[in-house]
Amino acid sequence: MQGDNGKLAFIEDAAKRMQDTVTLLRDRAVKVEEGLRESAAGVGGTGATNPDLAALQALIRSGIAYIQENPVPATLFALGAGVVATSLWNRK
């Protein structure tokens, strides 16, 4: 019975870390979206402009650093995203 409690604790811990990862990635996506909206609003009717490459590179570097620091949650998130994308693709 004690072995089951250990497995349950591991699963609960993994689920908590996965939820934390999803929350963090969602927050980052919201910040990027807000930045894009602000950029688009600032442009007005003049058309699209080139994105801020330094900010984009910094965002990519921070994403890579997060994946390197948290490989298991990042892998689980990628797997889940793949399952969702595949499910949506198969519905069409």
C-alpha positions in Angstrom: 0.0 0.0 0.0 2.9 2.4 0.7 4.2 1.9 -2.8 0.9 3.1 -4.2 1.1 6.3 -2.0 4.6 7.0 -3.4 3.3 6.6 -7.0 0.3 8.8 -6.3 2.5 11.5 -4.8 4.8 11.3 -7.9 1.8 11.6 -10.2 0.4 14.5 -8.2 3.7 16.3 -8.3 4.1 15.8 -12.0 0.6 17.1 -12.6 1.3 20.1 -10.4 4.5 20.8 -12.4 2.7 20.4 -15.7 0.0 22.8 -14.6 2.6 25.3 -13.5 4.3 25.0 -16.9 1.0 25.4 -18.8 0.2 28.5 -16.7 3.7 30.0 -17.3 3.5 29.4 -21.1 0.0 30.8 -21.2 1.1 33.9 -19.4 4.0 34.3 -21.8 1.7 33.9 -24.8 -0.7 36.5 -23.3 2.2 39.0 -22.9 3.3 38.4 -26.5 -0.2 38.9 -27.8 -0.6 42.1 -25.8 2.6 43.4 -27.2 1.5 42.5 -30.7 -1.8 44.3 -30.2 -0.1 47.4 -28.8 2.3 47.4 -31.8 -0.6 47.1 -34.2 -2.5 49.8 -32.4 0.5 52.1 -32.5 0.9 51.5 -36.3 -2.6 52.6 -37.0 -3.5 52.8 -40.6 0.1 53.0 -41.9 0.3 49.2 -42.5 2.5 46.5 -40.8 6.0 47.2 -39.7 8.9 44.8 -39.1 8.9 43.1 -35.7 11.4 44.0 -33.1 14.0 41.4 -33.8 15.9 41.9 -30.5 12.7 41.3 -28.5 11.8 38.3 -30.6 15.3 36.8 -30.2 15.1 37.4 -26.4 11.7 35.7 -26.3 13.1 32.7 -28.2 16.1 32.5 -25.9 14.0 32.6 -22.8 11.8 29.8 -24.2 14.8 27.7 -25.0 16.3 28.4 -21.5 13.0 27.3 -19.9 12.9 24.1 -21.9 16.6 23.3 -20.9 15.8 24.0 -17.2 12.5 22.0 -17.2 12.8 19.3 -19.8 10.1 16.9 -18.4 7.3 19.5 -18.1 8.2 21.0 -21.5 8.1 17.5 -23.1 4.8 16.7 -21.5 3.4 20.0 -22.7 4.7 19.4 -26.2 3.2 15.9 -26.2 -0.2 17.3 -25.0 -0.1 20.0 -27.7 0.6 17.4 -30.3 -2.3 15.2 -29.2 -4.6 18.2 -29.3 -3.4 19.4 -32.7 -3.7 15.8 -34.1 -7.2 15.5 -32.7 -8.2 18.8 -34.3 -6.6 17.9 -37.6 -8.4 14.5 -37.6 -11.8 16.2 -37.0 -11.5 18.1 -40.3 
